[in-house]
């Protein structure tokens, strides 16, 4: 997964895969999702990203399955 931010347009692009986009759906006037031929999410575009997505607070956290052995 990649997150790209375009400062000049205040647009964030979240890429979930590299599959070919066959359809783009408008969620609202600022959020669009790109789907592949099977309806799987490929990417999401967020316009006015600072207002829509609290972009400065971006973080990533992986939650382990309960009981997972993390000593590897």
C-alpha positions as CSV (number, residue, x, y, z in Angstrom):
1,X,0.0,0.0,0.0
2,X,1.2,3.5,-0.9
3,X,0.0,6.9,0.2
4,X,0.9,9.8,-2.0
5,X,0.2,13.4,-1.2
6,X,0.1,16.1,-3.8
7,X,0.7,19.4,-2.0
8,X,-0.2,21.7,-5.0
9,X,-3.7,20.2,-5.2
10,X,-4.2,19.1,-1.6
11,X,-5.0,15.6,-2.9
12,X,-4.1,12.3,-1.3
13,X,-3.9,9.1,-3.3
14,X,-4.0,5.8,-1.4
15,X,-3.0,2.9,-3.6
16,X,-4.0,-0.6,-2.4
17,X,-2.8,-2.6,-5.3
18,X,-1.3,-2.3,-8.8
19,X,-4.3,-4.0,-10.5
20,X,-5.7,-2.2,-13.6
21,X,-8.5,0.2,-12.8
22,X,-11.7,-0.4,-14.8
23,X,-14.1,1.8,-12.9
24,X,-14.0,4.9,-10.8
25,X,-16.9,5.6,-8.4
26,X,-17.6,8.9,-6.7
27,X,-18.3,8.5,-3.0
28,X,-18.9,12.2,-2.5
29,X,-17.7,15.3,-4.1
30,X,-14.2,14.9,-2.6
31,X,-13.7,11.1,-2.4
32,X,-13.4,8.7,-5.3
33,X,-12.6,5.0,-5.4
34,X,-11.0,3.0,-8.2
35,X,-12.1,-0.6,-8.8
36,X,-10.7,-3.4,-10.9
37,X,-12.7,-5.6,-13.2
38,X,-13.9,-7.8,-10.3
39,X,-15.0,-4.8,-8.1
40,X,-12.0,-5.0,-5.8
41,X,-10.6,-1.7,-4.4
42,X,-7.5,-0.6,-6.2
43,X,-7.1,3.1,-5.0
44,X,-8.8,5.9,-3.3
45,X,-8.4,9.6,-4.1
46,X,-9.2,12.2,-1.5
47,X,-9.5,15.8,-2.6
48,X,-9.1,18.6,0.0
49,X,-7.2,16.0,2.0
50,X,-6.4,18.2,5.0
51,X,-10.1,18.8,5.7
52,X,-11.4,15.4,4.6
53,X,-8.8,13.0,6.1
54,X,-6.9,14.8,8.9
55,X,-3.8,14.2,6.8
56,X,-1.2,15.6,9.2
57,X,-2.3,12.9,11.7
58,X,-1.6,10.0,9.3
59,X,-0.3,6.9,11.1
60,X,0.0,3.1,10.5
61,X,-0.4,0.4,13.1
62,X,-0.3,-3.3,12.5
63,X,-2.5,-5.2,15.0
64,X,-1.2,-8.7,15.7
65,X,-3.5,-11.7,16.0
66,X,-4.2,-12.5,19.7
67,X,-1.7,-15.1,20.9
68,X,0.8,-14.5,18.0
69,X,4.4,-15.3,18.8
70,X,6.4,-12.0,18.1
71,X,9.8,-13.4,19.2
72,X,10.9,-14.3,15.6
